Amino acid sequence: MALRIARRVFAGLTAAALAATTGALPASAADAAQVYVVASDVLLPVDGAAILVSPHLAASEPVTIEDAQVTFRLTGMYTAVTLTGADQGPVHCSSTTPTEVVCVHDGSLTLTPDGIAGLFRAYAKADYNPRSDGSLAITFSGRGYGPVTSTVAVRAADAVDLTAGPPVQRTQSPGDRFGIPLRVKNTGTDGINGIAVILNSGPDITTRDRPSNCWFKEGRPTACFWDKRIVWDSTYQAGMGLYISKDAQAPARTSLQPQWMTGDEFADYQNYLARLGLDLGLPGTDYSMKLQRLTPPTGQTKLQADQNPADNWSYVDITIEPSA
């Protein structure tokens, strides 16, 4: 779920940043470009949904590679966790063992400094708690390149369930200030310790407010975090003030896509951004934005991961009309 956000919200990913954070090297001195493999650590909700694992692949300069493939190899979790591949466009996957998947790209693959994500895909599922952590080695290779491996941590977590609020539609003009509700429900049966929302915003959306528990990049909100317990079967809401740039073209359309995650998932997401040479921006210096419980309902110290991340997204659709 982090992959799409990283590509929209955080511009400016460079091969230099990847080199600084991954230390990847070409397969040999003859290689014209270095290939980088970056992936996020994985939290698996026990007996929950399968979790997508997909590496970010980039190169120090544009390069076309033949016979490209990515191997996913899981170790250290006994038989509790299994891997399955997911075909995507020219990529076809097969399971060599219950804990190893090989995905092969048909034809030529072009990598650039900006990179690609979501093309080579595997799903990890925890059928029961393995009582131990594991590791997932993700290895890229191709004709004349690699192998290049990135190894990430895999941990089992208590399954919880966050559900985002309904979509919102607004019509605004350039220069307008307005508020939107950020709403989420804990639809599981356990409390959740800490909650975050990633704010995947389109062009022309900024904010004049700078809550201290949120982060901002180039005037745009990127994320907010609340260090509080989210009670089961309860709905929570925060109000965020937004601003349409005075320079916004009209008529036009833009959007904001909030994505909710547990505090543990948020920590992994921040680590993933750091591996990409990115960050959330700077924290605000104003008031702390409150997350209020709307519906009237627990010591939890275990890791927690959402068992159904597909419903963590909401959508704010904004039509920009000329001022009257």
C-alpha positions in Angstrom: 0.0 0.0 0.0 2.9 2.3 0.5 4.2 2.0 -3.0 1.6 4.1 -4.8 1.9 6.9 -2.2 5.6 7.1 -2.3 5.5 7.8 -6.1 2.7 10.5 -5.9 3.4 12.4 -2.7 7.2 12.4 -2.7 8.7 13.8 -5.8 12.4 13.9 -6.5 13.6 10.4 -5.9 17.0 10.0 -7.5 19.5 7.3 -8.1 21.9 9.3 -5.9 19.5 9.0 -3.0 19.1 5.3 -3.5 22.9 4.8 -3.7 23.3 6.6 -0.4 20.7 4.5 1.3 21.1 1.1 -0.3 24.8 0.9 -1.2 23.9 -1.2 -4.2 26.6 -2.0 -6.7 26.6 -3.2 -10.3 27.1 -6.9 -10.9 30.5 -6.2 -12.6 32.7 -3.4 -13.7 31.3 -3.9 -17.2 27.8 -2.9 -16.2 26.8 0.5 -17.5 24.4 1.2 -14.7 23.8 0.2 -11.1 20.5 -1.5 -10.3 18.8 -0.8 -6.9 16.3 -3.0 -5.1 14.3 -1.3 -2.2 11.4 -2.9 -0.3 9.5 -2.3 2.9 9.5 -4.5 6.0 6.4 -6.7 6.2 3.8 -6.9 9.0 1.6 -10.0 8.5 -1.8 -10.0 10.3 -2.2 -13.6 11.6 -5.1 -15.3 9.9 -5.8 -12.1 8.0 -5.5 -11.1 4.3 -2.4 -11.8 2.3 -0.1 -8.8 2.2 1.4 -7.5 -1.1 5.2 -7.3 -1.3 6.6 -5.5 -4.3 10.1 -4.0 -4.6 11.0 -0.6 -6.0 13.5 -1.1 -8.8 15.7 1.7 -10.2 18.9 2.2 -12.0 21.6 4.9 -11.8 20.9 5.7 -15.5 18.3 4.5 -18.0 19.0 1.0 -19.0 17.2 -1.8 -20.9 17.6 -5.3 -19.4 16.7 -8.6 -21.0 15.7 -11.8 -19.1 14.8 -9.8 -15.9 13.4 -11.7 -13.0 12.8 -11.2 -9.3 13.0 -14.0 -6.7 11.2 -13.8 -3.4 12.6 -16.1 -0.7 11.2 -16.3 2.8 13.1 -17.9 5.7 12.7 -18.3 9.4 8.9 -18.6 9.8 8.5 -22.4 9.6 5.3 -23.3 7.7 3.2 -20.6 9.2 3.7 -18.2 6.3 3.4 -18.9 2.6 4.3 -16.9 -0.5 2.3 -16.8 -3.8 3.1 -14.9 -6.9 0.9 -12.5 -8.8 1.1 -12.1 -12.6 1.2 -8.4 -13.7 1.3 -7.5 -17.3 4.5 -8.9 -18.9 5.5 -10.5 -15.5 4.6 -14.1 -14.8 5.2 -15.8 -11.5 5.6 -19.4 -10.3 6.1 -20.9 -6.8 9.1 -23.1 -6.6 8.3 -23.9 -2.9 5.7 -22.6 -0.5 8.2 -20.0 0.6 9.9 -19.1 -2.7 8.4 -17.3 -5.8 10.2 -16.5 -9.0 8.7 -13.8 -11.3 10.0 -13.5 -14.8 9.6 -10.5 -17.1 8.8 -11.2 -20.8 10.8 -9.1 -23.2 12.8 -6.1 -22.3 12.6 -4.2 -19.0 13.6 -0.5 -18.9 14.8 0.9 -15.5 15.4 4.6 -14.8 16.6 6.6 -11.8 12.9 7.3 -11.0 12.3 3.6 -10.7 9.2 1.4 -10.9 7.1 -0.3 -8.2 4.3 -2.8 -8.3 5.4 -4.7 -11.4 7.0 -7.7 -9.6 4.5 -8.9 -7.0 4.2 -11.6 -4.4 1.7 -12.1 -1.5 2.6 -13.3 2.0 0.0 -14.8 4.2 0.3 -15.9 7.9 -2.0 -18.8 8.5 -1.0 -19.0 12.2 1.5 -17.3 14.5 5.0 -18.6 13.9 6.2 -17.3 17.2 9.3 -16.0 15.5 10.4 -13.4 13.0 11.6 -14.1 9.5 13.3 -12.4 6.6 12.4 -12.0 3.0 15.2 -11.8 0.4 14.2 -10.1 -2.8 16.7 -10.6 -5.6 16.7 -9.0 -9.0 18.7 -10.3 -11.9 18.9 -9.9 -15.6 21.2 -10.4 -18.6 24.4 -8.6 -17.6 23.0 -7.3 -14.3 22.7 -8.6 -10.8 22.0 -10.5 -8.8 21.1 -7.6 -6.5 19.4 -8.5 -3.2 17.4 -6.5 -0.6 16.5 -8.4 2.6 13.6 -7.1 4.7 12.1 -8.2 8.0 8.9 -10.2 8.2 6.9 -10.2 11.5 3.6 -11.6 12.5 1.1 -9.2 14.1 -2.3 -9.3 15.7 -4.9 -8.8 13.0 -7.0 -5.6 13.4 -9.2 -3.8 10.9 -9.5 -0.1 10.1 -12.1 1.1 7.6 -11.9 4.6 6.0 -14.8 6.9 6.0 -17.0 7.6 2.9 -15.8 9.6 -0.1 -16.3 13.4 0.0 -17.1 15.7 -2.9 -16.4 19.4 -2.9 -16.5 22.4 -5.3 -14.0 25.2 -4.5 -12.4 28.1 -6.2 -8.7 29.2 -6.4 -7.8 30.8 -3.1 -10.5 29.0 -1.1 -9.9 27.7 2.4 -12.2 24.8 3.5 -12.3 21.9 5.8 -12.7 18.1 5.2 -13.4 15.3 7.6 -10.8 12.6 8.1 -12.9 9.7 9.3 -12.0 6.1 10.2 -13.6 3.2 12.1 -12.0 0.4 14.0 -14.2 -2.4 12.7 -12.2 -5.1 14.4 -12.7 -6.6 17.9 -9.5 -5.3 19.5 -8.2 -1.9 20.4 -5.5 -0.4 18.3 -2.5 1.4 19.8 -1.6 4.4 17.7 -3.0 5.4 14.3 -1.8 7.3 11.3 -3.2 8.7 8.0 -1.1 9.2 4.9 -2.4 12.1 2.8 -1.9 11.4 -0.9 -2.7 14.8 -2.3 -3.0 16.0 -5.9 -1.9 19.3 -7.4 -3.0 22.7 -5.9 -3.9 21.3 -2.5 -2.0 23.0 0.4 -2.8 24.0 3.9 -2.2 27.1 6.0 -2.4 25.2 9.3 0.6 23.2 10.5 -0.6 20.8 13.3 2.3 19.5 15.3 1.3 15.9 14.9 1.4 16.2 11.1 4.1 16.5 8.5 4.3 18.8 5.5 6.3 18.9 2.3 6.3 22.0 0.0 3.2 23.3 1.7 1.3 20.0 1.3 0.2 17.8 4.2 1.8 14.3 3.9 0.8 12.5 7.1 -0.6 12.8 10.6 -0.2 10.5 13.6 -2.1 10.1 16.9 -0.5 8.3 19.8 -3.8 7.1 21.3 -5.8 4.0 21.7 -8.5 3.4 19.1 -11.3 1.6 20.7 -12.9 -1.3 18.9 -16.2 -0.8 17.1 -15.8 3.0 17.2 -15.6 5.8 14.7 -13.1 8.6 14.9 -12.8 11.9 13.0 -10.3 14.7 12.7 -11.0 18.0 10.8 -8.3 19.2 8.4 -8.2 22.7 7.0 -7.1 22.8 3.3 -6.4 25.6 0.8 -6.7 25.7 -2.9 -3.7 27.5 -4.4 -4.5 31.0 -5.8 -2.6 29.9 -8.9 -4.8 26.8 -9.5 -6.2 26.5 -13.0 -10.0 26.5 -13.2 -12.0 24.6 -14.2 -10.0 21.6 -13.1 -10.1 18.5 -10.8 -7.8 17.5 -8.0 -8.1 15.1 -5.1 -6.9 14.0 -1.7 -6.7 10.3 -0.8 -6.3 9.5 2.9 -4.9 6.1 3.8 -5.2 4.8 7.4 -2.7 2.5 9.0 -1.8 1.3 12.5 1.1 2.8 14.4 3.3 -0.2 13.7 2.6 0.0 10.0 3.3 3.7 10.0 6.7 3.0 11.6 7.5 0.5 8.8 6.3 3.0 6.2 8.7 5.7 7.5 11.6 3.3 7.4 10.7 2.4 3.8 10.7 6.1 2.8 14.2 6.4 4.4 15.4 3.5 2.3 14.2 5.4 -0.8 16.1 8.5 0.3 12.8 10.2 1.1 10.9 11.5 4.2 7.5 12.9 5.1 8.8 16.5 5.3 8.9 18.7 8.4 6.5 18.4 11.4 4.2 21.2 12.0 4.6 23.8 14.8 1.0 24.7 15.5 -1.6 23.1 17.7 -2.0 19.3 17.9 -4.8 18.1 15.6 -7.4 16.1 17.7 -8.9 12.8 16.6 -12.3 12.6 18.3 -14.3 9.5 18.9 -17.8 9.9 17.4 -19.3 6.6 18.7 -19.3 5.4 22.3 -15.5 0.8 24.7 -8.2 -2.7 26.9 -3.4 -3.0 27.5 -2.1 -4.0 24.2 1.7 -4.5 23.6 1.7 -6.8 20.6 2.4 -5.7 17.0 -0.7 -5.0 15.0 -1.4 -5.0 11.3 -4.6 -4.4 9.3 -6.1 -7.7 8.1 -7.9 -5.9 5.2 -5.8 -3.0 3.9 -8.0 -2.6 0.8 -10.6 -0.6 2.7 -8.2 1.8 4.4 -8.5 4.3 1.6 -10.9 7.2 1.3 -11.3 9.8 -1.4 -11.9 13.5 -1.5 -12.8 14.7 -5.0 -12.4 18.4 -5.5 -13.8 20.3 -8.5 -12.1 23.7 -8.9 -14.4 26.3 -10.4 -13.5 29.9 -11.3 -14.4 32.5 -8.7 -17.8 34.1 -9.2 
